[in-house]
Amino acid sequence: MLPRGLEERAELRGLHDNLACFTALAGNIEEAFENLALAIDDSPGIRELARADPDFDGVRDDPRFVELVGEE
């Protein structure tokens, strides 16, 4: 289920990236990866940004993170 903001304003692509960061920081790992994947689908340049984003420090060692963004 998408948060209401994404349902109403799907064209705001940055919402997926912001939600991925927020959920990663909150420890909602599954949701973080789902939103990160959607953010990358919307804007492939997010991969490079996510690699350096400290919001993802808690999930950086997860193989799914490397699968989504690649290695530095």
mmCIF file of the N, C-alpha and C atoms, coordinates in Angstrom:
data_MODEL
# 
_entry.id   MODEL 
# 
loop_
_atom_site.group_PDB 
_atom_site.id 
_atom_site.type_symbol 
_atom_site.label_atom_id 
_atom_site.label_alt_id 
_atom_site.label_comp_id 
_atom_site.label_asym_id 
_atom_site.label_entity_id 
_atom_site.label_seq_id 
_atom_site.pdbx_PDB_ins_code 
_atom_site.Cartn_x 
_atom_site.Cartn_y 
_atom_site.Cartn_z 
_atom_site.occupancy 
_atom_site.B_iso_or_equiv 
_atom_site.pdbx_formal_charge 
_atom_site.auth_seq_id 
_atom_site.auth_comp_id 
_atom_site.auth_asym_id 
_atom_site.auth_atom_id 
_atom_site.pdbx_PDB_model_num 
ATOM 1   N N  . MET A 1 1  ? 0.827  -1.170 0.000   1.00 0.00 ? 1  MET A N  1 
ATOM 2   C CA . MET A 1 1  ? 0.000  0.000  0.000   1.00 0.00 ? 1  MET A CA 1 
ATOM 3   C C  . MET A 1 1  ? 0.883  1.250  0.000   1.00 0.00 ? 1  MET A C  1 
ATOM 4   N N  . LEU A 1 2  ? 0.614  2.151  -0.916  1.00 0.00 ? 2  LEU A N  1 
ATOM 5   C CA . LEU A 1 2  ? 1.370  3.385  -0.996  1.00 0.00 ? 2  LEU A CA 1 
ATOM 6   C C  . LEU A 1 2  ? 0.866  4.395  0.021   1.00 0.00 ? 2  LEU A C  1 
ATOM 7   N N  . PRO A 1 3  ? 1.784  5.158  0.588   1.00 0.00 ? 3  PRO A N  1 
ATOM 8   C CA . PRO A 1 3  ? 1.341  6.255  1.435   1.00 0.00 ? 3  PRO A CA 1 
ATOM 9   C C  . PRO A 1 3  ? 0.463  7.210  0.622   1.00 0.00 ? 3  PRO A C  1 
ATOM 10  N N  . ARG A 1 4  ? -0.420 7.897  1.291   1.00 0.00 ? 4  ARG A N  1 
ATOM 11  C CA . ARG A 1 4  ? -1.394 8.757  0.634   1.00 0.00 ? 4  ARG A CA 1 
ATOM 12  C C  . ARG A 1 4  ? -0.738 9.778  -0.301  1.00 0.00 ? 4  ARG A C  1 
ATOM 13  N N  . GLY A 1 5  ? 0.359  10.358 0.112   1.00 0.00 ? 5  GLY A N  1 
ATOM 14  C CA . GLY A 1 5  ? 1.037  11.343 -0.724  1.00 0.00 ? 5  GLY A CA 1 
ATOM 15  C C  . GLY A 1 5  ? 1.455  10.790 -2.067  1.00 0.00 ? 5  GLY A C  1 
ATOM 16  N N  . LEU A 1 6  ? 1.924  9.547  -2.080  1.00 0.00 ? 6  LEU A N  1 
ATOM 17  C CA . LEU A 1 6  ? 2.336  8.937  -3.341  1.00 0.00 ? 6  LEU A CA 1 
ATOM 18  C C  . LEU A 1 6  ? 1.138  8.543  -4.189  1.00 0.00 ? 6  LEU A C  1 
ATOM 19  N N  . GLU A 1 7  ? 0.060  8.164  -3.555  1.00 0.00 ? 7  GLU A N  1 
ATOM 20  C CA . GLU A 1 7  ? -1.147 7.848  -4.312  1.00 0.00 ? 7  GLU A CA 1 
ATOM 21  C C  . GLU A 1 7  ? -1.675 9.090  -5.015  1.00 0.00 ? 7  GLU A C  1 
ATOM 22  N N  . GLU A 1 8  ? -1.638 10.211 -4.312  1.00 0.00 ? 8  GLU A N  1 
ATOM 23  C CA . GLU A 1 8  ? -2.206 11.439 -4.848  1.00 0.00 ? 8  GLU A CA 1 
ATOM 24  C C  . GLU A 1 8  ? -1.260 12.179 -5.788  1.00 0.00 ? 8  GLU A C  1 
ATOM 25  N N  . ARG A 1 9  ? 0.032  12.039 -5.601  1.00 0.00 ? 9  ARG A N  1 
ATOM 26  C CA . ARG A 1 9  ? 1.000  12.811 -6.382  1.00 0.00 ? 9  ARG A CA 1 
ATOM 27  C C  . ARG A 1 9  ? 2.130  11.915 -6.875  1.00 0.00 ? 9  ARG A C  1 
ATOM 28  N N  . ALA A 1 10 ? 1.789  10.880 -7.620  1.00 0.00 ? 10 ALA A N  1 
ATOM 29  C CA . ALA A 1 10 ? 2.777  9.916  -8.103  1.00 0.00 ? 10 ALA A CA 1 
ATOM 30  C C  . ALA A 1 10 ? 3.867  10.567 -8.950  1.00 0.00 ? 10 ALA A C  1 
ATOM 31  N N  . GLU A 1 11 ? 3.571  11.731 -9.534  1.00 0.00 ? 11 GLU A N  1 
ATOM 32  C CA . GLU A 1 11 ? 4.560  12.407 -10.372 1.00 0.00 ? 11 GLU A CA 1 
ATOM 33  C C  . GLU A 1 11 ? 5.709  13.003 -9.560  1.00 0.00 ? 11 GLU A C  1 
ATOM 34  N N  . LEU A 1 12 ? 5.568  13.067 -8.267  1.00 0.00 ? 12 LEU A N  1 
ATOM 35  C CA . LEU A 1 12 ? 6.629  13.594 -7.414  1.00 0.00 ? 12 LEU A CA 1 
ATOM 36  C C  . LEU A 1 12 ? 7.614  12.476 -7.094  1.00 0.00 ? 12 LEU A C  1 
ATOM 37  N N  . ARG A 1 13 ? 8.476  12.235 -8.026  1.00 0.00 ? 13 ARG A N  1 
ATOM 38  C CA . ARG A 1 13 ? 9.377  11.083 -7.943  1.00 0.00 ? 13 ARG A CA 1 
ATOM 39  C C  . ARG A 1 13 ? 10.269 11.088 -6.714  1.00 0.00 ? 13 ARG A C  1 
ATOM 40  N N  . GLY A 1 14 ? 10.635 12.244 -6.247  1.00 0.00 ? 14 GLY A N  1 
ATOM 41  C CA . GLY A 1 14 ? 11.506 12.320 -5.084  1.00 0.00 ? 14 GLY A CA 1 
ATOM 42  C C  . GLY A 1 14 ? 10.889 11.741 -3.830  1.00 0.00 ? 14 GLY A C  1 
ATOM 43  N N  . LEU A 1 15 ? 9.583  11.565 -3.831  1.00 0.00 ? 15 LEU A N  1 
ATOM 44  C CA . LEU A 1 15 ? 8.930  11.003 -2.644  1.00 0.00 ? 15 LEU A CA 1 
ATOM 45  C C  . LEU A 1 15 ? 9.403  9.582  -2.361  1.00 0.00 ? 15 LEU A C  1 
ATOM 46  N N  . HIS A 1 16 ? 9.626  8.791  -3.406  1.00 0.00 ? 16 HIS A N  1 
ATOM 47  C CA . HIS A 1 16 ? 10.111 7.422  -3.184  1.00 0.00 ? 16 HIS A CA 1 
ATOM 48  C C  . HIS A 1 16 ? 11.485 7.444  -2.530  1.00 0.00 ? 16 HIS A C  1 
ATOM 49  N N  . ASP A 1 17 ? 12.354 8.323  -2.999  1.00 0.00 ? 17 ASP A N  1 
ATOM 50  C CA . ASP A 1 17 ? 13.692 8.419  -2.424  1.00 0.00 ? 17 ASP A CA 1 
ATOM 51  C C  . ASP A 1 17 ? 13.613 8.879  -0.969  1.00 0.00 ? 17 ASP A C  1 
ATOM 52  N N  . ASN A 1 18 ? 12.819 9.909  -0.733  1.00 0.00 ? 18 ASN A N  1 
ATOM 53  C CA . ASN A 1 18 ? 12.682 10.402 0.643   1.00 0.00 ? 18 ASN A CA 1 
ATOM 54  C C  . ASN A 1 18 ? 12.085 9.345  1.557   1.00 0.00 ? 18 ASN A C  1 
ATOM 55  N N  . LEU A 1 19 ? 11.109 8.623  1.063   1.00 0.00 ? 19 LEU A N  1 
ATOM 56  C CA . LEU A 1 19 ? 10.487 7.575  1.868   1.00 0.00 ? 19 LEU A CA 1 
ATOM 57  C C  . LEU A 1 19 ? 11.466 6.430  2.119   1.00 0.00 ? 19 LEU A C  1 
ATOM 58  N N  . ALA A 1 20 ? 12.301 6.117  1.139   1.00 0.00 ? 20 ALA A N  1 
ATOM 59  C CA . ALA A 1 20 ? 13.323 5.084  1.335   1.00 0.00 ? 20 ALA A CA 1 
ATOM 60  C C  . ALA A 1 20 ? 14.281 5.494  2.451   1.00 0.00 ? 20 ALA A C  1 
ATOM 61  N N  . CYS A 1 21 ? 14.701 6.741  2.441   1.00 0.00 ? 21 CYS A N  1 
ATOM 62  C CA . CYS A 1 21 ? 15.599 7.238  3.493   1.00 0.00 ? 21 CYS A CA 1 
ATOM 63  C C  . CYS A 1 21 ? 14.919 7.178  4.855   1.00 0.00 ? 21 CYS A C  1 
ATOM 64  N N  . PHE A 1 22 ? 13.716 7.682  4.911   1.00 0.00 ? 22 PHE A N  1 
ATOM 65  C CA . PHE A 1 22 ? 12.974 7.717  6.175   1.00 0.00 ? 22 PHE A CA 1 
ATOM 66  C C  . PHE A 1 22 ? 12.768 6.320  6.741   1.00 0.00 ? 22 PHE A C  1 
ATOM 67  N N  . THR A 1 23 ? 12.338 5.383  5.897   1.00 0.00 ? 23 THR A N  1 
ATOM 68  C CA . THR A 1 23 ? 12.061 4.035  6.393   1.00 0.00 ? 23 THR A CA 1 
ATOM 69  C C  . THR A 1 23 ? 13.342 3.299  6.772   1.00 0.00 ? 23 THR A C  1 
ATOM 70  N N  . ALA A 1 24 ? 14.438 3.584  6.071   1.00 0.00 ? 24 ALA A N  1 
ATOM 71  C CA . ALA A 1 24 ? 15.720 2.976  6.447   1.00 0.00 ? 24 ALA A CA 1 
ATOM 72  C C  . ALA A 1 24 ? 16.145 3.464  7.828   1.00 0.00 ? 24 ALA A C  1 
ATOM 73  N N  . LEU A 1 25 ? 16.021 4.768  8.045   1.00 0.00 ? 25 LEU A N  1 
ATOM 74  C CA . LEU A 1 25 ? 16.378 5.334  9.352   1.00 0.00 ? 25 LEU A CA 1 
ATOM 75  C C  . LEU A 1 25 ? 15.471 4.819  10.462  1.00 0.00 ? 25 LEU A C  1 
ATOM 76  N N  . ALA A 1 26 ? 14.217 4.549  10.126  1.00 0.00 ? 26 ALA A N  1 
ATOM 77  C CA . ALA A 1 26 ? 13.251 4.062  11.120  1.00 0.00 ? 26 ALA A CA 1 
ATOM 78  C C  . ALA A 1 26 ? 13.383 2.565  11.366  1.00 0.00 ? 26 ALA A C  1 
ATOM 79  N N  . GLY A 1 27 ? 14.230 1.897  10.590  1.00 0.00 ? 27 GLY A N  1 
ATOM 80  C CA . GLY A 1 27 ? 14.416 0.463  10.774  1.00 0.00 ? 27 GLY A CA 1 
ATOM 81  C C  . GLY A 1 27 ? 13.411 -0.394 10.037  1.00 0.00 ? 27 GLY A C  1 
ATOM 82  N N  . ASN A 1 28 ? 12.626 0.197  9.156   1.00 0.00 ? 28 ASN A N  1 
ATOM 83  C CA . ASN A 1 28 ? 11.661 -0.559 8.334   1.00 0.00 ? 28 ASN A CA 1 
ATOM 84  C C  . ASN A 1 28 ? 12.358 -0.985 7.053   1.00 0.00 ? 28 ASN A C  1 
ATOM 85  N N  . ILE A 1 29 ? 13.196 -1.991 7.178   1.00 0.00 ? 29 ILE A N  1 
ATOM 86  C CA . ILE A 1 29 ? 14.126 -2.357 6.120   1.00 0.00 ? 29 ILE A CA 1 
ATOM 87  C C  . ILE A 1 29 ? 13.420 -2.816 4.840   1.00 0.00 ? 29 ILE A C  1 
ATOM 88  N N  . GLU A 1 30 ? 12.430 -3.664 4.968   1.00 0.00 ? 30 GLU A N  1 
ATOM 89  C CA . GLU A 1 30 ? 11.723 -4.147 3.772   1.00 0.00 ? 30 GLU A CA 1 
ATOM 90  C C  . GLU A 1 30 ? 11.116 -2.985 3.006   1.00 0.00 ? 30 GLU A C  1 
ATOM 91  N N  . GLU A 1 31 ? 10.461 -2.093 3.714   1.00 0.00 ? 31 GLU A N  1 
ATOM 92  C CA . GLU A 1 31 ? 9.833  -0.939 3.079   1.00 0.00 ? 31 GLU A CA 1 
ATOM 93  C C  . GLU A 1 31 ? 10.890 -0.008 2.479   1.00 0.00 ? 31 GLU A C  1 
ATOM 94  N N  . ALA A 1 32 ? 12.021 0.108  3.148   1.00 0.00 ? 32 ALA A N  1 
ATOM 95  C CA . ALA A 1 32 ? 13.105 0.946  2.627   1.00 0.00 ? 32 ALA A CA 1 
ATOM 96  C C  . ALA A 1 32 ? 13.584 0.426  1.277   1.00 0.00 ? 32 ALA A C  1 
ATOM 97  N N  . PHE A 1 33 ? 13.781 -0.883 1.179   1.00 0.00 ? 33 PHE A N  1 
ATOM 98  C CA . PHE A 1 33 ? 14.245 -1.444 -0.087  1.00 0.00 ? 33 PHE A CA 1 
ATOM 99  C C  . PHE A 1 33 ? 13.186 -1.358 -1.178  1.00 0.00 ? 33 PHE A C  1 
ATOM 100 N N  . GLU A 1 34 ? 11.938 -1.528 -0.821  1.00 0.00 ? 34 GLU A N  1 
ATOM 101 C CA . GLU A 1 34 ? 10.856 -1.382 -1.811  1.00 0.00 ? 34 GLU A CA 1 
ATOM 102 C C  . GLU A 1 34 ? 10.847 0.034  -2.371  1.00 0.00 ? 34 GLU A C  1 
ATOM 103 N N  . ASN A 1 35 ? 10.951 1.015  -1.496  1.00 0.00 ? 35 ASN A N  1 
ATOM 104 C CA . ASN A 1 35 ? 10.926 2.404  -1.943  1.00 0.00 ? 35 ASN A CA 1 
ATOM 105 C C  . ASN A 1 35 ? 12.198 2.801  -2.668  1.00 0.00 ? 35 ASN A C  1 
ATOM 106 N N  . LEU A 1 36 ? 13.323 2.264  -2.252  1.00 0.00 ? 36 LEU A N  1 
ATOM 107 C CA . LEU A 1 36 ? 14.567 2.554  -2.961  1.00 0.00 ? 36 LEU A CA 1 
ATOM 108 C C  . LEU A 1 36 ? 14.506 1.994  -4.379  1.00 0.00 ? 36 LEU A C  1 
ATOM 109 N N  . ALA A 1 37 ? 13.976 0.798  -4.533  1.00 0.00 ? 37 ALA A N  1 
ATOM 110 C CA . ALA A 1 37 ? 13.828 0.214  -5.874  1.00 0.00 ? 37 ALA A CA 1 
ATOM 111 C C  . ALA A 1 37 ? 12.921 1.076  -6.744  1.00 0.00 ? 37 ALA A C  1 
ATOM 112 N N  . LEU A 1 38 ? 11.827 1.561  -6.184  1.00 0.00 ? 38 LEU A N  1 
ATOM 113 C CA . LEU A 1 38 ? 10.915 2.433  -6.941  1.00 0.00 ? 38 LEU A CA 1 
ATOM 114 C C  . LEU A 1 38 ? 11.596 3.753  -7.284  1.00 0.00 ? 38 LEU A C  1 
ATOM 115 N N  . ALA A 1 39 ? 12.373 4.289  -6.357  1.00 0.00 ? 39 ALA A N  1 
ATOM 116 C CA . ALA A 1 39 ? 13.085 5.541  -6.612  1.00 0.00 ? 39 ALA A CA 1 
ATOM 117 C C  . ALA A 1 39 ? 14.077 5.368  -7.759  1.00 0.00 ? 39 ALA A C  1 
ATOM 118 N N  . ILE A 1 40 ? 14.776 4.241  -7.780  1.00 0.00 ? 40 ILE A N  1 
ATOM 119 C CA . ILE A 1 40 ? 15.745 3.979  -8.839  1.00 0.00 ? 40 ILE A CA 1 
ATOM 120 C C  . ILE A 1 40 ? 15.036 3.763  -10.173 1.00 0.00 ? 40 ILE A C  1 
ATOM 121 N N  . ASP A 1 41 ? 13.897 3.091  -10.145 1.00 0.00 ? 41 ASP A N  1 
ATOM 122 C CA . ASP A 1 41 ? 13.114 2.924  -11.371 1.00 0.00 ? 41 ASP A CA 1 
ATOM 123 C C  . ASP A 1 41 ? 12.691 4.284  -11.928 1.00 0.00 ? 41 ASP A C  1 
ATOM 124 N N  . ASP A 1 42 ? 12.299 5.187  -11.031 1.00 0.00 ? 42 ASP A N  1 
ATOM 125 C CA . ASP A 1 42 ? 11.865 6.522  -11.440 1.00 0.00 ? 42 ASP A CA 1 
ATOM 126 C C  . ASP A 1 42 ? 13.026 7.371  -11.947 1.00 0.00 ? 42 ASP A C  1 
ATOM 127 N N  . SER A 1 43 ? 14.161 7.233  -11.297 1.00 0.00 ? 43 SER A N  1 
ATOM 128 C CA . SER A 1 43 ? 15.311 8.079  -11.598 1.00 0.00 ? 43 SER A CA 1 
ATOM 129 C C  . SER A 1 43 ? 16.599 7.301  -11.320 1.00 0.00 ? 43 SER A C  1 
ATOM 130 N N  . PRO A 1 44 ? 17.187 6.661  -12.342 1.00 0.00 ? 44 PRO A N  1 
ATOM 131 C CA . PRO A 1 44 ? 18.376 5.829  -12.130 1.00 0.00 ? 44 PRO A CA 1 
ATOM 132 C C  . PRO A 1 44 ? 19.545 6.540  -11.458 1.00 0.00 ? 44 PRO A C  1 
ATOM 133 N N  . GLY A 1 45 ? 19.600 7.861  -11.525 1.00 0.00 ? 45 GLY A N  1 
ATOM 134 C CA . GLY A 1 45 ? 20.677 8.601  -10.868 1.00 0.00 ? 45 GLY A CA 1 
ATOM 135 C C  . GLY A 1 45 ? 20.648 8.484  -9.351  1.00 0.00 ? 45 GLY A C  1 
ATOM 136 N N  . ILE A 1 46 ? 19.539 8.018  -8.825  1.00 0.00 ? 46 ILE A N  1 
ATOM 137 C CA . ILE A 1 46 ? 19.412 7.819  -7.372  1.00 0.00 ? 46 ILE A CA 1 
ATOM 138 C C  . ILE A 1 46 ? 20.434 6.789  -6.888  1.00 0.00 ? 46 ILE A C  1 
ATOM 139 N N  . ARG A 1 47 ? 20.803 5.851  -7.738  1.00 0.00 ? 47 ARG A N  1 
ATOM 140 C CA . ARG A 1 47 ? 21.789 4.821  -7.337  1.00 0.00 ? 47 ARG A CA 1 
ATOM 141 C C  . ARG A 1 47 ? 23.038 5.470  -6.754  1.00 0.00 ? 47 ARG A C  1 
ATOM 142 N N  . GLU A 1 48 ? 23.596 6.396  -7.522  1.00 0.00 ? 48 GLU A N  1 
ATOM 143 C CA . GLU A 1 48 ? 24.841 7.030  -7.089  1.00 0.00 ? 48 GLU A CA 1 
ATOM 144 C C  . GLU A 1 48 ? 24.638 7.833  -5.808  1.00 0.00 ? 48 GLU A C  1 
ATOM 145 N N  . LEU A 1 49 ? 23.533 8.534  -5.713  1.00 0.00 ? 49 LEU A N  1 
ATOM 146 C CA . LEU A 1 49 ? 23.250 9.309  -4.509  1.00 0.00 ? 49 LEU A CA 1 
ATOM 147 C C  . LEU A 1 49 ? 23.086 8.407  -3.291  1.00 0.00 ? 49 LEU A C  1 
ATOM 148 N N  . ALA A 1 50 ? 22.405 7.286  -3.473  1.00 0.00 ? 50 ALA A N  1 
ATOM 149 C CA . ALA A 1 50 ? 22.160 6.371  -2.358  1.00 0.00 ? 50 ALA A CA 1 
ATOM 150 C C  . ALA A 1 50 ? 23.456 5.763  -1.839  1.00 0.00 ? 50 ALA A C  1 
ATOM 151 N N  . ARG A 1 51 ? 24.411 5.522  -2.724  1.00 0.00 ? 51 ARG A N  1 
ATOM 152 C CA . ARG A 1 51 ? 25.691 4.937  -2.296  1.00 0.00 ? 51 ARG A CA 1 
ATOM 153 C C  . ARG A 1 51 ? 26.374 5.787  -1.225  1.00 0.00 ? 51 ARG A C  1 
ATOM 154 N N  . ALA A 1 52 ? 26.230 7.101  -1.315  1.00 0.00 ? 52 ALA A N  1 
ATOM 155 C CA . ALA A 1 52 ? 26.912 7.996  -0.378  1.00 0.00 ? 52 ALA A CA 1 
ATOM 156 C C  . ALA A 1 52 ? 25.992 8.546  0.711   1.00 0.00 ? 52 ALA A C  1 
ATOM 157 N N  . ASP A 1 53 ? 24.717 8.247  0.649   1.00 0.00 ? 53 ASP A N  1 
ATOM 158 C CA . ASP A 1 53 ? 23.742 8.821  1.584   1.00 0.00 ? 53 ASP A CA 1 
ATOM 159 C C  . ASP A 1 53 ? 23.849 8.145  2.948   1.00 0.00 ? 53 ASP A C  1 
ATOM 160 N N  . PRO A 1 54 ? 24.177 8.897  3.997   1.00 0.00 ? 54 PRO A N  1 
ATOM 161 C CA . PRO A 1 54 ? 24.303 8.297  5.335   1.00 0.00 ? 54 PRO A CA 1 
ATOM 162 C C  . PRO A 1 54 ? 22.990 7.743  5.879   1.00 0.00 ? 54 PRO A C  1 
ATOM 163 N N  . ASP A 1 55 ? 21.869 8.130  5.289   1.00 0.00 ? 55 ASP A N  1 
ATOM 164 C CA . ASP A 1 55 ? 20.586 7.564  5.725   1.00 0.00 ? 55 ASP A CA 1 
ATOM 165 C C  . ASP A 1 55 ? 20.543 6.056  5.522   1.00 0.00 ? 55 ASP A C  1 
ATOM 166 N N  . PHE A 1 56 ? 21.362 5.541  4.625   1.00 0.00 ? 56 PHE A N  1 
ATOM 167 C CA . PHE A 1 56 ? 21.367 4.111  4.329   1.00 0.00 ? 56 PHE A CA 1 
ATOM 168 C C  . PHE A 1 56 ? 22.497 3.357  5.043   1.00 0.00 ? 56 PHE A C  1 
ATOM 169 N N  . ASP A 1 57 ? 23.183 4.014  5.964   1.00 0.00 ? 57 ASP A N  1 
ATOM 170 C CA . ASP A 1 57 ? 24.280 3.343  6.681   1.00 0.00 ? 57 ASP A CA 1 
ATOM 171 C C  . ASP A 1 57 ? 23.821 2.061  7.373   1.00 0.00 ? 57 ASP A C  1 
ATOM 172 N N  . GLY A 1 58 ? 22.607 2.052  7.890   1.00 0.00 ? 58 GLY A N  1 
ATOM 173 C CA . GLY A 1 58 ? 22.102 0.883  8.611   1.00 0.00 ? 58 GLY A CA 1 
ATOM 174 C C  . GLY A 1 58 ? 21.780 -0.306 7.728   1.00 0.00 ? 58 GLY A C  1 
ATOM 175 N N  . VAL A 1 59 ? 21.714 -0.104 6.416   1.00 0.00 ? 59 VAL A N  1 
ATOM 176 C CA . VAL A 1 59 ? 21.373 -1.212 5.508   1.00 0.00 ? 59 VAL A CA 1 
ATOM 177 C C  . VAL A 1 59 ? 22.469 -1.456 4.475   1.00 0.00 ? 59 VAL A C  1 
ATOM 178 N N  . ARG A 1 60 ? 23.542 -0.706 4.571   1.00 0.00 ? 60 ARG A N  1 
ATOM 179 C CA . ARG A 1 60 ? 24.617 -0.780 3.581   1.00 0.00 ? 60 ARG A CA 1 
ATOM 180 C C  . ARG A 1 60 ? 25.214 -2.182 3.445   1.00 0.00 ? 60 ARG A C  1 
ATOM 181 N N  . ASP A 1 61 ? 25.245 -2.943 4.540   1.00 0.00 ? 61 ASP A N  1 
ATOM 182 C CA . ASP A 1 61 ? 25.818 -4.294 4.512   1.00 0.00 ? 61 ASP A CA 1 
ATOM 183 C C  . ASP A 1 61 ? 24.840 -5.348 4.004   1.00 0.00 ? 61 ASP A C  1 
ATOM 184 N N  . ASP A 1 62 ? 23.611 -4.974 3.805   1.00 0.00 ? 62 ASP A N  1 
ATOM 185 C CA . ASP A 1 62 ? 22.600 -5.907 3.309   1.00 0.00 ? 62 ASP A CA 1 
ATOM 186 C C  . ASP A 1 62 ? 22.846 -6.150 1.823   1.00 0.00 ? 62 ASP A C  1 
ATOM 187 N N  . PRO A 1 63 ? 22.897 -7.408 1.397   1.00 0.00 ? 63 PRO A N  1 
ATOM 188 C CA . PRO A 1 63 ? 23.143 -7.700 -0.027  1.00 0.00 ? 63 PRO A CA 1 
ATOM 189 C C  . PRO A 1 63 ? 22.128 -7.039 -0.964  1.00 0.00 ? 63 PRO A C  1 
ATOM 190 N N  . ARG A 1 64 ? 20.933 -6.782 -0.489  1.00 0.00 ? 64 ARG A N  1 
ATOM 191 C CA . ARG A 1 64 ? 19.929 -6.125 -1.339  1.00 0.00 ? 64 ARG A CA 1 
ATOM 192 C C  . ARG A 1 64 ? 20.332 -4.691 -1.662  1.00 0.00 ? 64 ARG A C  1 
ATOM 193 N N  . PHE A 1 65 ? 21.041 -4.046 -0.742  1.00 0.00 ? 65 PHE A N  1 
ATOM 194 C CA . PHE A 1 65 ? 21.498 -2.678 -1.009  1.00 0.00 ? 65 PHE A CA 1 
ATOM 195 C C  . PHE A 1 65 ? 22.500 -2.680 -2.160  1.00 0.00 ? 65 PHE A C  1 
ATOM 196 N N  . VAL A 1 66 ? 23.463 -3.568 -2.090  1.00 0.00 ? 66 VAL A N  1 
ATOM 197 C CA . VAL A 1 66 ? 24.470 -3.668 -3.161  1.00 0.00 ? 66 VAL A CA 1 
ATOM 198 C C  . VAL A 1 66 ? 23.793 -4.066 -4.472  1.00 0.00 ? 66 VAL A C  1 
ATOM 199 N N  . GLU A 1 67 ? 22.814 -4.939 -4.403  1.00 0.00 ? 67 GLU A N  1 
ATOM 200 C CA . GLU A 1 67 ? 22.092 -5.354 -5.611  1.00 0.00 ? 67 GLU A CA 1 
ATOM 201 C C  . GLU A 1 67 ? 21.381 -4.155 -6.264  1.00 0.00 ? 67 GLU A C  1 
ATOM 202 N N  . LEU A 1 68 ? 20.829 -3.279 -5.445  1.00 0.00 ? 68 LEU A N  1 
ATOM 203 C CA . LEU A 1 68 ? 20.083 -2.128 -5.971  1.00 0.00 ? 68 LEU A CA 1 
ATOM 204 C C  . LEU A 1 68 ? 20.994 -1.001 -6.449  1.00 0.00 ? 68 LEU A C  1 
ATOM 205 N N  . VAL A 1 69 ? 22.044 -0.693 -5.698  1.00 0.00 ? 69 VAL A N  1 
ATOM 206 C CA . VAL A 1 69 ? 22.838 0.488  -6.028  1.00 0.00 ? 69 VAL A CA 1 
ATOM 207 C C  . VAL A 1 69 ? 24.240 0.171  -6.549  1.00 0.00 ? 69 VAL A C  1 
ATOM 208 N N  . GLY A 1 70 ? 24.667 -1.070 -6.465  1.00 0.00 ? 70 GLY A N  1 
ATOM 209 C CA . GLY A 1 70 ? 26.025 -1.424 -6.881  1.00 0.00 ? 70 GLY A CA 1 
ATOM 210 C C  . GLY A 1 70 ? 27.008 -1.101 -5.773  1.00 0.00 ? 70 GLY A C  1 
ATOM 211 N N  . GLU A 1 71 ? 28.258 -1.335 -6.080  1.00 0.00 ? 71 GLU A N  1 
ATOM 212 C CA . GLU A 1 71 ? 29.300 -1.075 -5.090  1.00 0.00 ? 71 GLU A CA 1 
ATOM 213 C C  . GLU A 1 71 ? 29.993 0.242  -5.399  1.00 0.00 ? 71 GLU A C  1 
ATOM 214 N N  . GLU A 1 72 ? 30.553 0.827  -4.355  1.00 0.00 ? 72 GLU A N  1 
ATOM 215 C CA . GLU A 1 72 ? 31.255 2.118  -4.530  1.00 0.00 ? 72 GLU A CA 1 
ATOM 216 C C  . GLU A 1 72 ? 32.545 1.920  -5.278  1.00 0.00 ? 72 GLU A C  1 
# 
